Amino acid sequence: MTGNVDIAGVAAIVTGGGGGLGAAICARLARDGWTVVVNDIDAAAVERVVASIAAFGGACITDSFLPLAQSAVQAPGDPDRIVAYPDSLVRQPNG
């Protein structure tokens, strides 16, 4: 997906990253070398996604709907992308 682009040190914030398409986006970005901030209202789902990314050696930061600015500061460098997956706007925690 990245071709010949140097993505060393790049980061992405993915809202709704705890499940479904958001989790798949997190995994793909991590496999491609991005540091991913996994953001979701469901803390258990975030932990599952982070564990699956860590299992293949991907870099990610846990974020269970902490203020995004706080999470972004933890990422190396400035966030290069924000993926706002709308599922995070309608889904309830643990639901």
BELTASUL-V150274 format. One record per residue. RES is the residue in one letter. PHI is phi in degrees with one decimal (none if undefined). PSI is psi in radians with two decimals (999 if undefined). Layout:
res->RES phi->PHI psi->PSI
res->RES phi->PHI psi->PSI
This chain:
res->M phi->none psi->-0.52
res->T phi->-90.7 psi->-0.26
res->G phi->60.1 psi->-2.30
res->N phi->-98.7 psi->0.31
res->V phi->-80.8 psi->2.32
res->D phi->-79.6 psi->2.00
res->I phi->-111.5 psi->0.30
res->A phi->-58.8 psi->2.22
res->G phi->79.5 psi->0.17
res->V phi->-89.0 psi->2.66
res->A phi->-136.0 psi->2.65
res->A phi->-135.6 psi->2.46
res->I phi->-101.1 psi->2.23
res->V phi->-119.1 psi->1.89
res->T phi->-78.8 psi->2.59
res->G phi->70.9 psi->0.39
res->G phi->-77.5 psi->0.01
res->G phi->-81.9 psi->-0.19
res->G phi->-163.9 psi->2.87
res->G phi->55.8 psi->-2.32
res->L phi->-62.2 psi->-0.67
res->G phi->-60.4 psi->-0.75
res->A phi->-65.2 psi->-0.68
res->A phi->-64.8 psi->-0.67
res->I phi->-63.7 psi->-0.78
res->C phi->-57.6 psi->-0.83
res->A phi->-62.5 psi->-0.76
res->R phi->-64.0 psi->-0.80
res->L phi->-61.4 psi->-0.76
res->A phi->-63.5 psi->-0.73
res->R phi->-62.4 psi->-0.54
res->D phi->-84.3 psi->0.03
res->G phi->102.2 psi->0.02
res->W phi->-75.8 psi->2.62
res->T phi->-86.7 psi->2.22
res->V phi->-113.1 psi->2.26
res->V phi->-93.7 psi->1.90
res->V phi->-88.0 psi->1.97
res->N phi->-117.4 psi->2.27
res->D phi->-164.6 psi->2.77
res->I phi->-80.0 psi->-0.21
res->D phi->-102.2 psi->1.74
res->A phi->-60.3 psi->-0.66
res->A phi->-65.3 psi->-0.68
res->A phi->-65.7 psi->-0.70
res->V phi->-59.7 psi->-0.79
res->E phi->-61.5 psi->-0.67
res->R phi->-64.4 psi->-0.75
res->V phi->-66.3 psi->-0.76
res->V phi->-61.1 psi->-0.74
res->A phi->-63.8 psi->-0.70
res->S phi->-68.7 psi->-0.62
res->I phi->-69.6 psi->-0.74
res->A phi->-62.4 psi->-0.57
res->A phi->-60.9 psi->-0.54
res->F phi->-103.8 psi->0.22
res->G phi->86.7 psi->0.23
res->G phi->-75.8 psi->2.76
res->A phi->-101.9 psi->2.23
res->C phi->-152.6 psi->2.85
res->I phi->-124.7 psi->2.33
res->T phi->-77.5 psi->2.37
res->D phi->-150.0 psi->1.87
res->S phi->-99.7 psi->1.16
res->F phi->63.3 psi->0.56
res->L phi->-66.6 psi->2.82
res->P phi->-53.4 psi->2.26
res->L phi->-57.8 psi->-0.59
res->A phi->-60.7 psi->-0.69
res->Q phi->-64.2 psi->-0.75
res->S phi->-65.9 psi->-0.73
res->A phi->-62.0 psi->-0.61
res->V phi->-64.3 psi->-0.52
res->Q phi->-74.0 psi->-0.39
res->A phi->-74.0 psi->2.60
res->P phi->-68.8 psi->2.15
res->G phi->73.5 psi->-2.99
res->D phi->-82.7 psi->2.58
res->P phi->-60.3 psi->2.36
res->D phi->-94.8 psi->-0.41
res->R phi->-146.1 psi->2.59
res->I phi->-125.5 psi->2.15
res->V phi->-106.2 psi->1.91
res->A phi->-98.5 psi->1.61
res->Y phi->-83.1 psi->2.08
res->P phi->-64.9 psi->-0.27
res->D phi->-56.3 psi->-0.53
res->S phi->-68.1 psi->-0.29
res->L phi->-87.0 psi->-0.33
res->V phi->-116.3 psi->-0.30
res->R phi->-83.3 psi->2.47
res->Q phi->-94.3 psi->2.66
res->P phi->-56.0 psi->2.43
res->N phi->54.9 psi->0.53
res->G phi->-138.0 psi->999
